[in-house]
Amino acid sequence: MKTDNRSNRIKSRMRLSALALVIVVLATCLSSCKPKLKNIDPKTVRGTVSPLNCASCERDLYLCDDTLFAYISQTLYEIKNDGAFRKIIYTSEFSDGFFLENGFFYYMYDKSLEPEDGVSPYTWILNRYDLKTGKTETVASGIENAQYYLLRGNKMVLVADRIHYIVSEKEDNVDVEIKKDSYNEEFKVGSSTIIAEYSFGNITLSKLTDDGDKEKIFKDDPCVVIQISDDCLLVCRISPDRTHTGALFSRALAWIIDSNGDLHELINPEGYAYFAGNYCNGYYYCSFYRYKELHKFFSEKFDNDKLEGTWKVNVETFEQTKLSDKIYDDIFVIGDKAIGVDSSRTFSIINKG
C-alpha cells in the first residue's frame, strides 16, 4: 500500500511538472508574440506613409500627431515613446483595417462572421475609430468585402468584384461613394498612358497605342500599382499568406514600367516565394522565404540558399543588394525609414544607412 501511495505521489508530481512546463512554454510563446521595437526611436519616425503599407490591409503602420499606431493581427496598438505597445482594440478574426488622414483608423468586418454558401456578399460593415477621442462609429453597412485596398492621396479605394467604394474624409465626417462597376485607373508615365484594370482579384495593365487601342503588357495575380515619379510606375505583387497557397513559381516580386511603357523585372526569387515588399527613397525593399517545391505538409528548401533573405533593388539601375539573411514578414515605410517586422513581431529599421 505504501509503495502504491509513493508511486501515485511520484506520478502526481510528474503531471504537475509537465503542466508547469506547458504553462512556462505557453507563457514564453505569448510573451514572444507581444509586439516590440528593437532599434527604433518612435520620436524619430516622421514623414509620409507609403501606399504599400496597407496593400493587404492585414497590417499597417501609421503616424498621427507624433504618435505611432500599428495594426497587426487584427489588433490596433499605440506605440509609446518608450517603445511600449498599448493595445487599443481587437477588430475580430474576420476583419481588415487601414488608416486615413486626420487621425482615423478604419476597419471592415463581416457581421455574419462565418457566411455560408448562398449568403449575400453584402454583409460587411465599415467602422472608423477616432485615434484622438477613442470613439467608434459605423460609416457604411451592407457592403461587399474588398479584394484591394488602394491608397490614392487622401482617399482609400476598396475594390471588390464589379463594385468599388471610395472612402474620403470631409471636414466633419466621412464620405463613402459606391461605384457599381469594375475599378480602372489611368497613369501618365513619360510619353505613355497606362491603364490598370482590377477584376476578380487580378490586375491587367495595358498601354494605349497611338490609335487609342489597348496593348496588354501585364496580367498577374493580385498586384498594386503606385507612381513613384513622372517617368516610372512600380508594380508590386501583394504578399501572400504564410501558408502554402497562392505562391507562384518563378515570378518576379515587383516590376517597373518606364516612360516608354516597357515592363522590367526588379527581382525574381526563381522559386516559390513568400515575401514582404515596399518602396522607400528609390529602392524596392523585399524579404522572402524561398522553396524549391511546395506540398501540403512539406516544402522542400534549396540547399545552402544564398538568395533567401532581405534585399534592396535600385528602381533606376536595377542593381540588387542583399542586406541580410534575416527575413521579415512585413515591411512598412514612413518617411525615409523602411521598417521590418519579423516572425516574433519585433519592429526594426532595415535601412539604417
N, C-alpha and C positions, 0 to 999 in steps of 0.2 A: 504494500500500500504506500509506504514512504517513497519507494522507488517510482511508483506511478505519479505521486504528487510532485516529486522533483522533476520528473520528465515533463509534466504539464507546465510547471513553472518555467522551465527552460524554453518550451515551445511558445509560451506566452511572451517571454522576453524577446524571443526571436521575431514574433509577429509585431511586437511593439517597435523593435529596432527597424524592421522592414518598413513599418508605417512611418517611423520618424525619417527614414531615408527618403521615402516617397515625398513626404512633406518638404524636406530640405530641397530635393530636386525641383519640385513644383515651385517653391518659393524662389529658387535661383532662376528658373525659367521666367517666372512672372517679373522678377526684378530686371532680367536682361531685356525683356520686351518693353520696358518703360523707355520712352524717347529720351535722348540726352545729347548734349553738344560736346564736341571734342576739342576743336581748335578755333571755335567761333566766338567772337565777342558780339552779342546781339546789337550793341550800340553802334557797331561799325558797318552793319548791313543796311545799305541805303540804295535807293535808285528804283528804276522801273522793273516791274515783274515781267518775266518772259511769257509770251503767249503759249509757249510749250509747257509751262508749269502745269496747266490744268488740262492738257490734251486728253488724258484718260479719265481725269476727274475722280480718280480713286484717292489721289493725294495732291496736296498743293501747299505752297508756302507764300505768305503774304505779309506786307508791311503796312501797318495802319497807325498813324500818329506816333511814329518812333517805337512801335511795339510789334514784335514778330508774332505771327499766328501760323500754326501748322494744322493741316487737315490730313490725317493719316489713320488708316484702318477704321474708317467711319467715325473718327473721333476728332473733335476740334480742340486744339490746345492753344493756350497763350504761353509764349516763351519769355520768361522773366530776364532781366538784365544780368542776373547771376547764373543764367543758363538753365534754371529750373523750369520744368514743364507743368503748367496748371491745366488740368482737364476742365473744359467748359461744358461741352455737350457731346453725347453719343447719338448719332443720327439714325441708327438702325442698321441691321445687316443688309437690307435691301435699299441702299441709298447711294447717291453720288453728290459731290459738293464742289463748289467753286467760289472764288472771291470776285467781287467787283469793286469799283472805286467808291469813295465816300464812306468806307468803313462798314460794309455789309458782307456777310457770308451767306451764300445761298445753298440750299440742299434739296434734292429731289428724292422722294421715297415712294414706294409702292404701297398704297393703302390696303391693297388686297393681300399683301405680304407674300403669299405663295400662289399666284394665279394659276388656275388650271386651264387646260386646253378649252378653247371656245369662249374664254372670258375676254371681254373688251380690253384692248391695249391701253385705253384711255383711263387708267387707274392711278396715274402718278400725280403727286401734289408737289408744288414748288413753294418752299418756305424761305424766308430770309431772317437771319439773326443779326441784330444790331450789335456790332462789336463794342460800341461805346456805352449803350444803355442795358444790354443784356436782354432785350425784348425780342420776341419771335412773332412773326405774322405770316399768314398764308397769302401769297400773291397770285397763285394760279392753281386750279384744281381740274381734274378730269382731262389731263394731258397725256401724251404718249412719251414713253421713255426715250431718251436721246441716245443716239449712237456716237455722235460727235459733239464736243464742246469747243467751239471756236471763239477765242477771244479776239475781237476786232475793235481796237480802240477802247472806247468806254462801254462797248456792248458785248454781250455774250450771245452767240447763235447756237441754239440747241437743235441739232439736226436729227430727225427721226425718218422713218420710211414715208416718203411722199408728203411730208409735212415738216415745217420747221418753225421755231419760236425765236423771236428776237427780244432779249431782255435788256432793257436800258433804264437807267436811273434818271428820274426827273428831280426837280428841286426839292419837292416834298414827298415824293412817292416813287414807285417803280412801275414801268410800263412793260407789259408782255404782249407783243404783237404776234398774231398767229397767221402763218402763210401756208395755205393748203396746197403746196406743190413741193417738188424736189428743190434742194438748195444748190444754186450755182453762184459762182463769183468770178469776176474778171480782174486780171492783173496786167498792168502795163509794165513790161520789162524791156528796157532799151528800145529797140525798134520793133519788138514783138508784143503781141497781145495773147495772153494765156487764159484759157477758160478752164475752171475747175468745176466738175460736176460730181456731187455726192449722191450716192444712191445705194440703198440696201447694204450699208456698211463698207462700201468700196468707194474709191475715187478714180475718176477719169480726167486726165489733163490733155488738152488739145491746144494747138497753135492755130490762130486764124491766118489763113492764106491771103494773098492779095485779092483773090476772088471772093473773099468772105466765107470760104468753106472752112470746116474744122478738120485739121490734120492731127490725128491722135498720136501723142508722143509718150503717153504713160497710162497704164492701168494696173492697179495693185490692190492689195488688201488695205485695211484702214491706215490712212496717212493724213497728215496735217501739213498745210502749206502756209509759210509766212514769208513776207517780203523783207529781206534784210538790207536791200539797197535798191536804187533805181534800176540797176542792171543785173539783179540777182534774186532768184527765188530759192528758198530752201524747202525741200520736200522731205518730211520725216515720217517713217513708219511709227505707228503708235505701239508702245511697248506691250508685248503680250503678257498674259498672266504667267506666273512661275509654275505652271502646270504643263504637262506635255501635250498641249493643244495649241494650235494657232501659229506655231513657229514654222517658217518657210525655209526650205533648203536652198543654200547658195543665192540668197537675195541680199541686196545692199540694205543697210540700215537707213541711209539718207542719200539724197541726190541734190544736185544743183542744176537749175535751169538758167542759162546765161542770157545775155542781151539779144542773142540771135534765136532764142527759143530752143537751143540744143540742150539735151539732158546728159548729165555727167554723174557717175557714181562717186560718192565720197569715201565710203568704206564698206567692204564686203567680208564678213567673217568666214565665208566659204564653208558653211556647215549649218546646222540648226542652231539658232541663236536666241537666247532670252536676254533682253537687254534693257537699258535705260539710256535716253539721249536728250540733249538740249543744246541750245546755241548761246554763246557768250563771246562778245568782242572779237568777231572774226574767226572764231573756232567752233566747230561742232564737237562737243564732248560726248563720248559714248562709253558704256561699260557693259560687257557681255560675258555670259557663260556660253561655251561652245560644245556642241555634241556632234559626233560622227554619225550616230544613229539614234533614233527615238523609238522607244517601245512603251507600252502601257505601264509596266512595272520596273523597267530597267532602261537606262540610257547609256550608250557607250561613248566615253570621252576619248579625245585624241591623246596619244602618248606624248608626254613631255611638252604639253601645249604651250607655245610661246606667244600665241595670238590672244588667247583669253586674258581679259583684264580690262584696264581703263585706258582709253586713247583720246587724243585730240587731233582734229583734222583742220588744216587751214582751208577755208572755203574759197580762197582765191588761187592758191598754188596747188591745193590738194595734197600737200605734204602731210604725212601721217606720223605722229609721235606717240609712242607708248609711254604713259605716265607711271603706271604701276601694275602689278599683278592683282591688286585688290579690286574687287568687283562691288559696284554699288547697285542696289535695287531701284533707286530713284536718283535723278539729278534735277535740281532746281536751279534757277538763275534769278538773282535780284541784283540789279545794277551791274557791277563788274565782277560779281562773285558767282562762281559755279559751285553749288553745294551738293555733295553726295550724301545719300542715306544708305547705310549698309544693312545687312540682314539682322543685326542687333538693334536696329533703329537708332543708330548713332549718326548725328548730323556732323559733317566736317567739310571744310573748304578744299576743293580739288585743285583749283588754280591759285596756289599760294605764291606763284612767281618763281 
